[in-house]
Amino acid sequence: MPHGVKKSDLPQKTCQGCGLPFTWRKKWEKVWAEVRYCSDRCRRAKKSAR
């Protein structure tokens, strides 16, 4: 992600756990295509629901 991008212009996805939109974060820079959940809580909830 280039520097100087406004936060409002960052890419968004919809969380598969809670259904709410979430935006790109620096820590997801290299794995953004694989990110499906907005938080660890959503990821854990999805795994325990199986």
C-alpha distance matrix in Angstrom:
0.0 3.8 6.6 9.2 8.0 11.1 11.5 13.6 11.1 8.8 9.9 13.2 15.6 19.3 20.5 23.2 25.2 25.7 24.5 22.5 19.0 16.2 12.6 9.3 9.6 8.2 11.2 10.3 7.0 9.5 11.9 10.4 12.9 15.7 15.3 18.4 19.6 18.5 20.5 22.9 25.8 24.9 24.4 27.8 29.5 28.6 30.0 33.1 33.8 34.5
3.8 0.0 3.8 6.5 6.6 10.3 11.8 14.1 11.5 10.4 12.3 15.9 18.7 22.3 23.8 26.7 28.6 28.9 27.5 25.3 21.7 18.9 15.2 12.3 12.4 10.8 14.0 13.7 10.5 12.9 15.6 14.2 16.6 19.5 19.1 22.1 23.2 21.8 23.8 26.2 29.0 28.2 28.0 31.3 33.0 32.2 33.6 36.7 37.4 38.2
6.6 3.8 0.0 3.8 5.7 9.0 10.8 13.6 11.9 11.2 14.0 17.2 20.3 23.8 25.1 28.2 29.8 29.8 28.7 26.0 22.5 19.6 15.8 13.3 12.7 10.9 14.5 15.1 12.3 15.1 17.9 16.5 19.4 21.9 21.0 23.9 24.5 22.5 24.2 26.7 29.4 29.0 29.1 32.2 33.9 33.5 35.0 37.9 38.7 39.8
9.2 6.5 3.8 0.0 3.8 6.4 9.2 11.6 10.3 10.7 14.1 17.2 20.7 24.0 25.7 29.0 30.6 30.1 28.7 25.8 22.3 19.7 15.9 14.2 14.1 13.1 16.9 17.4 15.0 18.2 20.5 18.6 21.4 24.0 22.8 25.3 25.6 23.4 25.3 28.1 30.5 30.0 30.5 33.6 35.0 34.8 36.6 39.3 39.9 41.2
8.0 6.6 5.7 3.8 0.0 3.8 6.4 8.3 6.5 7.1 10.5 13.6 17.2 20.5 22.4 25.8 27.5 26.9 25.3 22.4 18.8 16.4 12.7 11.4 12.1 12.0 15.8 15.6 13.6 16.9 18.7 16.3 18.8 21.6 20.2 22.4 22.8 20.6 22.9 26.0 28.1 27.3 27.9 31.2 32.3 31.9 34.0 36.7 37.0 38.4
11.1 10.3 9.0 6.4 3.8 0.0 3.8 5.3 5.3 6.8 10.6 13.0 16.7 19.6 21.6 25.1 26.6 25.5 23.9 20.7 17.2 15.1 11.8 11.5 12.4 13.2 16.9 16.9 15.6 19.2 20.4 17.6 20.2 22.7 20.8 22.5 22.4 19.9 22.2 25.6 27.2 26.5 27.6 30.8 31.5 31.4 33.8 36.2 36.3 38.0
11.5 11.8 10.8 9.2 6.4 3.8 0.0 3.8 5.3 5.4 9.0 10.5 14.1 16.6 18.3 22.0 23.2 21.9 20.6 17.3 14.0 11.7 8.6 8.9 9.8 11.4 14.7 14.7 14.3 18.0 18.6 15.8 18.6 20.6 18.3 19.7 19.2 16.4 18.7 22.1 23.6 22.9 24.2 27.3 27.9 28.0 30.4 32.7 32.9 34.7
13.6 14.1 13.6 11.6 8.3 5.3 3.8 0.0 3.8 5.7 8.5 9.6 13.3 15.6 17.9 21.5 22.9 21.3 19.4 16.2 12.8 11.5 8.9 10.3 12.3 14.4 17.5 16.9 16.6 20.1 20.3 17.0 19.2 21.4 19.1 19.9 19.6 17.0 19.8 23.4 24.5 23.3 24.9 28.1 28.3 28.2 30.9 33.1 32.9 34.7
11.1 11.5 11.9 10.3 6.5 5.3 5.3 3.8 0.0 3.8 6.5 8.9 12.7 15.6 18.2 21.6 23.5 22.5 20.3 17.5 13.8 12.4 9.4 9.7 12.2 13.9 17.1 16.0 15.0 18.2 18.6 15.3 17.2 19.9 18.2 19.4 19.8 17.8 20.8 24.3 25.7 24.3 25.4 28.8 29.2 28.6 31.2 33.8 33.5 34.9
8.8 10.4 11.2 10.7 7.1 6.8 5.4 5.7 3.8 0.0 3.8 6.6 10.2 13.4 15.6 18.9 20.8 20.2 18.3 15.7 12.0 9.9 6.4 6.0 8.6 10.6 13.5 12.2 11.5 14.7 15.0 11.7 13.9 16.4 14.6 16.1 16.5 14.6 17.5 20.9 22.7 21.3 22.1 25.5 26.2 25.6 27.9 30.6 30.6 31.9
9.9 12.3 14.0 14.1 10.5 10.6 9.0 8.5 6.5 3.8 0.0 3.8 7.0 10.6 13.0 16.0 18.4 18.1 16.0 14.0 10.2 8.6 5.8 5.6 9.3 11.6 13.8 11.5 11.1 13.7 13.2 9.5 10.9 13.6 12.0 13.2 14.3 13.1 16.4 19.7 21.4 19.5 20.0 23.7 24.2 23.1 25.5 28.4 28.1 29.2
13.2 15.9 17.2 17.2 13.6 13.0 10.5 9.6 8.9 6.6 3.8 0.0 3.8 7.0 9.6 12.7 15.0 14.5 12.2 10.2 6.5 5.6 4.3 6.2 9.8 13.0 14.5 12.0 12.8 15.2 13.8 10.0 11.2 13.0 10.8 10.9 11.6 10.4 14.0 17.5 18.7 16.5 17.4 21.0 21.1 20.1 22.8 25.4 24.9 26.2
15.6 18.7 20.3 20.7 17.2 16.7 14.1 13.3 12.7 10.2 7.0 3.8 0.0 3.8 6.4 9.1 11.8 11.7 9.4 8.5 5.6 5.6 6.4 8.1 11.4 14.6 15.1 12.2 13.8 15.5 13.2 9.6 9.9 11.0 8.7 7.8 8.9 8.7 12.5 15.6 16.6 13.9 14.7 18.3 18.2 16.8 19.5 22.3 21.5 22.6
19.3 22.3 23.8 24.0 20.5 19.6 16.6 15.6 15.6 13.4 10.6 7.0 3.8 0.0 3.8 6.3 8.8 8.4 5.7 5.5 4.3 6.2 8.8 11.0 13.9 17.3 17.4 14.7 16.8 18.3 15.6 12.5 12.5 12.6 10.0 7.7 7.9 8.1 11.7 14.7 14.9 11.8 13.1 16.5 15.8 14.3 17.5 19.9 18.7 20.1
20.5 23.8 25.1 25.7 22.4 21.6 18.3 17.9 18.2 15.6 13.0 9.6 6.4 3.8 0.0 3.8 5.4 5.7 4.8 5.5 6.1 6.8 9.9 11.9 13.8 17.2 16.4 14.1 16.9 18.1 15.1 12.6 12.9 11.9 8.8 5.9 4.7 5.5 8.6 11.3 11.3 8.0 9.4 12.8 12.0 10.8 14.0 16.2 15.4 17.0
23.2 26.7 28.2 29.0 25.8 25.1 22.0 21.5 21.6 18.9 16.0 12.7 9.1 6.3 3.8 0.0 3.8 6.0 5.6 8.2 9.5 10.6 13.5 15.0 16.9 20.0 18.8 16.2 19.1 19.6 16.2 14.2 13.6 12.0 9.7 6.0 5.8 8.2 10.5 12.1 11.8 8.0 8.6 11.7 10.6 8.4 11.6 13.9 12.6 13.7
25.2 28.6 29.8 30.6 27.5 26.6 23.2 22.9 23.5 20.8 18.4 15.0 11.8 8.8 5.4 3.8 0.0 3.8 5.9 8.3 10.7 11.5 14.8 16.6 17.8 20.9 19.4 17.4 20.6 21.4 18.0 16.4 16.4 14.3 11.6 8.2 6.1 7.9 8.9 10.0 8.8 5.0 6.6 9.0 7.2 6.0 9.6 11.3 10.1 12.1
25.7 28.9 29.8 30.1 26.9 25.5 21.9 21.3 22.5 20.2 18.1 14.5 11.7 8.4 5.7 6.0 3.8 0.0 3.8 5.6 8.9 10.4 14.1 16.6 17.9 21.4 20.4 18.7 21.9 23.2 20.1 18.0 18.4 16.9 13.8 10.6 8.2 8.3 9.6 11.6 9.7 6.5 9.5 11.5 9.2 9.1 12.9 13.8 12.4 15.0
24.5 27.5 28.7 28.7 25.3 23.9 20.6 19.4 20.3 18.3 16.0 12.2 9.4 5.7 4.8 5.6 5.9 3.8 0.0 3.8 6.7 9.3 12.9 15.6 17.7 21.3 20.9 18.7 21.5 22.9 19.9 17.2 17.3 16.4 13.6 10.4 9.0 9.3 11.8 14.3 13.0 9.7 12.1 14.6 12.7 11.7 15.5 16.9 15.1 17.2
22.5 25.3 26.0 25.8 22.4 20.7 17.3 16.2 17.5 15.7 14.0 10.2 8.5 5.5 5.5 8.2 8.3 5.6 3.8 0.0 3.8 6.6 10.2 13.5 15.5 19.2 19.2 17.4 20.0 22.0 19.5 16.6 17.4 17.0 13.8 11.3 9.5 8.2 11.0 14.1 13.2 10.5 13.3 15.9 14.4 14.2 17.8 19.2 17.9 20.3
19.0 21.7 22.5 22.3 18.8 17.2 14.0 12.8 13.8 12.0 10.2 6.5 5.6 4.3 6.1 9.5 10.7 8.9 6.7 3.8 0.0 3.8 6.9 10.3 12.8 16.6 17.1 15.2 17.3 19.6 17.4 14.1 15.1 15.5 12.4 10.7 9.7 8.0 11.5 15.0 15.0 12.5 14.7 17.8 17.0 16.4 19.8 21.7 20.7 22.7
16.2 18.9 19.6 19.7 16.4 15.1 11.7 11.5 12.4 9.9 8.6 5.6 5.6 6.2 6.8 10.6 11.5 10.4 9.3 6.6 3.8 0.0 3.8 7.0 9.1 12.9 13.5 11.8 14.1 16.6 14.8 11.6 13.5 13.8 10.4 9.8 8.6 6.1 9.4 13.2 13.8 12.0 13.8 17.0 17.0 16.7 19.6 21.7 21.4 23.3
12.6 15.2 15.8 15.9 12.7 11.8 8.6 8.9 9.4 6.4 5.8 4.3 6.4 8.8 9.9 13.5 14.8 14.1 12.9 10.2 6.9 3.8 0.0 3.8 6.5 10.0 11.5 10.0 11.4 14.4 13.3 10.1 12.5 13.6 10.6 11.3 10.8 8.4 11.5 15.0 16.4 15.0 16.1 19.5 20.0 19.6 22.1 24.6 24.6 26.2
9.3 12.3 13.3 14.2 11.4 11.5 8.9 10.3 9.7 6.0 5.6 6.2 8.1 11.0 11.9 15.0 16.6 16.6 15.6 13.5 10.3 7.0 3.8 0.0 3.8 6.9 8.6 6.8 7.7 10.9 10.3 7.3 10.4 11.9 9.4 11.3 11.4 9.6 12.2 15.2 17.4 16.3 16.6 20.0 21.1 20.6 22.6 25.4 25.8 27.1
9.6 12.4 12.7 14.1 12.1 12.4 9.8 12.3 12.2 8.6 9.3 9.8 11.4 13.9 13.8 16.9 17.8 17.9 17.7 15.5 12.8 9.1 6.5 3.8 0.0 3.8 5.4 5.4 6.7 10.2 10.3 8.5 12.2 13.0 10.5 12.8 12.3 10.1 11.5 14.1 16.7 16.4 16.5 19.6 21.2 21.1 22.7 25.4 26.3 27.7
8.2 10.8 10.9 13.1 12.0 13.2 11.4 14.4 13.9 10.6 11.6 13.0 14.6 17.3 17.2 20.0 20.9 21.4 21.3 19.2 16.6 12.9 10.0 6.9 3.8 0.0 3.8 5.4 5.2 8.7 10.1 9.4 13.2 14.1 12.3 15.3 15.1 13.3 14.1 16.1 19.1 19.1 18.8 21.6 23.7 23.7 24.8 27.5 28.8 30.0
11.2 14.0 14.5 16.9 15.8 16.9 14.7 17.5 17.1 13.5 13.8 14.5 15.1 17.4 16.4 18.8 19.4 20.4 20.9 19.2 17.1 13.5 11.5 8.6 5.4 3.8 0.0 3.8 5.6 7.8 8.5 9.0 12.7 12.5 10.7 13.9 13.5 12.1 12.2 13.4 16.8 17.1 16.3 18.8 21.3 21.3 22.0 24.8 26.4 27.4
10.3 13.7 15.1 17.4 15.6 16.9 14.7 16.9 16.0 12.2 11.5 12.0 12.2 14.7 14.1 16.2 17.4 18.7 18.7 17.4 15.2 11.8 10.0 6.8 5.4 5.4 3.8 0.0 3.8 5.7 5.3 5.1 8.8 8.9 7.4 10.8 11.3 10.7 11.6 13.2 16.5 16.0 14.9 17.9 20.2 19.6 20.4 23.5 24.7 25.5
7.0 10.5 12.3 15.0 13.6 15.6 14.3 16.6 15.0 11.5 11.1 12.8 13.8 16.8 16.9 19.1 20.6 21.9 21.5 20.0 17.3 14.1 11.4 7.7 6.7 5.2 5.6 3.8 0.0 3.8 5.8 5.7 9.1 10.5 10.0 13.6 14.6 14.1 15.4 17.0 20.3 19.6 18.5 21.7 23.9 23.0 23.9 27.1 28.2 28.8
9.5 12.9 15.1 18.2 16.9 19.2 18.0 20.1 18.2 14.7 13.7 15.2 15.5 18.3 18.1 19.6 21.4 23.2 22.9 22.0 19.6 16.6 14.4 10.9 10.2 8.7 7.8 5.7 3.8 0.0 3.8 6.0 8.2 9.1 10.0 13.8 15.4 15.7 16.8 17.8 21.2 20.5 18.7 21.7 24.2 23.0 23.4 26.8 28.0 28.1
11.9 15.6 17.9 20.5 18.7 20.4 18.6 20.3 18.6 15.0 13.2 13.8 13.2 15.6 15.1 16.2 18.0 20.1 19.9 19.5 17.4 14.8 13.3 10.3 10.3 10.1 8.5 5.3 5.8 3.8 0.0 3.8 5.5 5.4 6.5 10.2 12.2 13.2 14.4 15.2 18.6 17.4 15.4 18.6 20.9 19.4 19.8 23.4 24.4 24.4
10.4 14.2 16.5 18.6 16.3 17.6 15.8 17.0 15.3 11.7 9.5 10.0 9.6 12.5 12.6 14.2 16.4 18.0 17.2 16.6 14.1 11.6 10.1 7.3 8.5 9.4 9.0 5.1 5.7 6.0 3.8 0.0 3.8 5.4 5.2 8.6 10.7 11.3 13.4 15.2 18.1 16.5 15.2 18.8 20.5 19.0 20.1 23.5 24.1 24.4
12.9 16.6 19.4 21.4 18.8 20.2 18.6 19.2 17.2 13.9 10.9 11.2 9.9 12.5 12.9 13.6 16.4 18.4 17.3 17.4 15.1 13.5 12.5 10.4 12.2 13.2 12.7 8.8 9.1 8.2 5.5 3.8 0.0 3.8 5.8 8.3 11.5 13.1 15.4 17.0 19.6 17.4 15.8 19.4 20.9 18.7 19.8 23.4 23.6 23.4
15.7 19.5 21.9 24.0 21.6 22.7 20.6 21.4 19.9 16.4 13.6 13.0 11.0 12.6 11.9 12.0 14.3 16.9 16.4 17.0 15.5 13.8 13.6 11.9 13.0 14.1 12.5 8.9 10.5 9.1 5.4 5.4 3.8 0.0 3.8 6.3 9.4 11.7 13.4 14.3 17.0 14.9 12.8 16.2 17.9 15.7 16.3 20.0 20.5 20.1
15.3 19.1 21.0 22.8 20.2 20.8 18.3 19.1 18.2 14.6 12.0 10.8 8.7 10.0 8.8 9.7 11.6 13.8 13.6 13.8 12.4 10.4 10.6 9.4 10.5 12.3 10.7 7.4 10.0 10.0 6.5 5.2 5.8 3.8 0.0 3.8 6.1 7.9 9.8 11.2 13.8 11.8 10.3 13.9 15.5 13.8 15.0 18.4 18.9 19.2
18.4 22.1 23.9 25.3 22.4 22.5 19.7 19.9 19.4 16.1 13.2 10.9 7.8 7.7 5.9 6.0 8.2 10.6 10.4 11.3 10.7 9.8 11.3 11.3 12.8 15.3 13.9 10.8 13.6 13.8 10.2 8.6 8.3 6.3 3.8 0.0 3.8 6.9 9.2 10.7 12.3 9.5 8.4 12.1 12.9 10.8 12.7 15.9 15.9 16.4
19.6 23.2 24.5 25.6 22.8 22.4 19.2 19.6 19.8 16.5 14.3 11.6 8.9 7.9 4.7 5.8 6.1 8.2 9.0 9.5 9.7 8.6 10.8 11.4 12.3 15.1 13.5 11.3 14.6 15.4 12.2 10.7 11.5 9.4 6.1 3.8 0.0 3.8 5.6 7.5 8.7 6.0 5.8 9.6 10.2 9.2 11.4 14.1 14.3 15.7
18.5 21.8 22.5 23.4 20.6 19.9 16.4 17.0 17.8 14.6 13.1 10.4 8.7 8.1 5.5 8.2 7.9 8.3 9.3 8.2 8.0 6.1 8.4 9.6 10.1 13.3 12.1 10.7 14.1 15.7 13.2 11.3 13.1 11.7 7.9 6.9 3.8 0.0 3.8 7.3 8.3 6.7 7.9 11.1 11.7 11.7 14.1 16.3 16.7 18.6
20.5 23.8 24.2 25.3 22.9 22.2 18.7 19.8 20.8 17.5 16.4 14.0 12.5 11.7 8.6 10.5 8.9 9.6 11.8 11.0 11.5 9.4 11.5 12.2 11.5 14.1 12.2 11.6 15.4 16.8 14.4 13.4 15.4 13.4 9.8 9.2 5.6 3.8 0.0 3.8 5.3 5.4 6.5 8.8 10.0 11.0 12.8 14.6 15.7 17.8
22.9 26.2 26.7 28.1 26.0 25.6 22.1 23.4 24.3 20.9 19.7 17.5 15.6 14.7 11.3 12.1 10.0 11.6 14.3 14.1 15.0 13.2 15.0 15.2 14.1 16.1 13.4 13.2 17.0 17.8 15.2 15.2 17.0 14.3 11.2 10.7 7.5 7.3 3.8 0.0 3.8 5.5 5.0 6.0 8.5 9.9 10.6 12.2 14.2 16.1
25.8 29.0 29.4 30.5 28.1 27.2 23.6 24.5 25.7 22.7 21.4 18.7 16.6 14.9 11.3 11.8 8.8 9.7 13.0 13.2 15.0 13.8 16.4 17.4 16.7 19.1 16.8 16.5 20.3 21.2 18.6 18.1 19.6 17.0 13.8 12.3 8.7 8.3 5.3 3.8 0.0 3.8 5.5 5.2 6.1 8.6 10.0 10.6 12.1 14.8
24.9 28.2 29.0 30.0 27.3 26.5 22.9 23.3 24.3 21.3 19.5 16.5 13.9 11.8 8.0 8.0 5.0 6.5 9.7 10.5 12.5 12.0 15.0 16.3 16.4 19.1 17.1 16.0 19.6 20.5 17.4 16.5 17.4 14.9 11.8 9.5 6.0 6.7 5.4 5.5 3.8 0.0 3.8 5.5 5.1 6.2 8.7 10.0 10.5 13.0
24.4 28.0 29.1 30.5 27.9 27.6 24.2 24.9 25.4 22.1 20.0 17.4 14.7 13.1 9.4 8.6 6.6 9.5 12.1 13.3 14.7 13.8 16.1 16.6 16.5 18.8 16.3 14.9 18.5 18.7 15.4 15.2 15.8 12.8 10.3 8.4 5.8 7.9 6.5 5.0 5.5 3.8 0.0 3.8 5.5 5.3 6.4 8.8 10.1 11.6
27.8 31.3 32.2 33.6 31.2 30.8 27.3 28.1 28.8 25.5 23.7 21.0 18.3 16.5 12.8 11.7 9.0 11.5 14.6 15.9 17.8 17.0 19.5 20.0 19.6 21.6 18.8 17.9 21.7 21.7 18.6 18.8 19.4 16.2 13.9 12.1 9.6 11.1 8.8 6.0 5.2 5.5 3.8 0.0 3.8 5.4 5.1 6.2 8.6 10.5
29.5 33.0 33.9 35.0 32.3 31.5 27.9 28.3 29.2 26.2 24.2 21.1 18.2 15.8 12.0 10.6 7.2 9.2 12.7 14.4 17.0 17.0 20.0 21.1 21.2 23.7 21.3 20.2 23.9 24.2 20.9 20.5 20.9 17.9 15.5 12.9 10.2 11.7 10.0 8.5 6.1 5.1 5.5 3.8 0.0 3.8 5.5 5.2 6.1 9.0
28.6 32.2 33.5 34.8 31.9 31.4 28.0 28.2 28.6 25.6 23.1 20.1 16.8 14.3 10.8 8.4 6.0 9.1 11.7 14.2 16.4 16.7 19.6 20.6 21.1 23.7 21.3 19.6 23.0 23.0 19.4 19.0 18.7 15.7 13.8 10.8 9.2 11.7 11.0 9.9 8.6 6.2 5.3 5.4 3.8 0.0 3.8 5.6 5.2 6.9
30.0 33.6 35.0 36.6 34.0 33.8 30.4 30.9 31.2 27.9 25.5 22.8 19.5 17.5 14.0 11.6 9.6 12.9 15.5 17.8 19.8 19.6 22.1 22.6 22.7 24.8 22.0 20.4 23.9 23.4 19.8 20.1 19.8 16.3 15.0 12.7 11.4 14.1 12.8 10.6 10.0 8.7 6.4 5.1 5.5 3.8 0.0 3.8 5.5 5.8
33.1 36.7 37.9 39.3 36.7 36.2 32.7 33.1 33.8 30.6 28.4 25.4 22.3 19.9 16.2 13.9 11.3 13.8 16.9 19.2 21.7 21.7 24.6 25.4 25.4 27.5 24.8 23.5 27.1 26.8 23.4 23.5 23.4 20.0 18.4 15.9 14.1 16.3 14.6 12.2 10.6 10.0 8.8 6.2 5.2 5.6 3.8 0.0 3.8 5.5
33.8 37.4 38.7 39.9 37.0 36.3 32.9 32.9 33.5 30.6 28.1 24.9 21.5 18.7 15.4 12.6 10.1 12.4 15.1 17.9 20.7 21.4 24.6 25.8 26.3 28.8 26.4 24.7 28.2 28.0 24.4 24.1 23.6 20.5 18.9 15.9 14.3 16.7 15.7 14.2 12.1 10.5 10.1 8.6 6.1 5.2 5.5 3.8 0.0 3.8
34.5 38.2 39.8 41.2 38.4 38.0 34.7 34.7 34.9 31.9 29.2 26.2 22.6 20.1 17.0 13.7 12.1 15.0 17.2 20.3 22.7 23.3 26.2 27.1 27.7 30.0 27.4 25.5 28.8 28.1 24.4 24.4 23.4 20.1 19.2 16.4 15.7 18.6 17.8 16.1 14.8 13.0 11.6 10.5 9.0 6.9 5.8 5.5 3.8 0.0
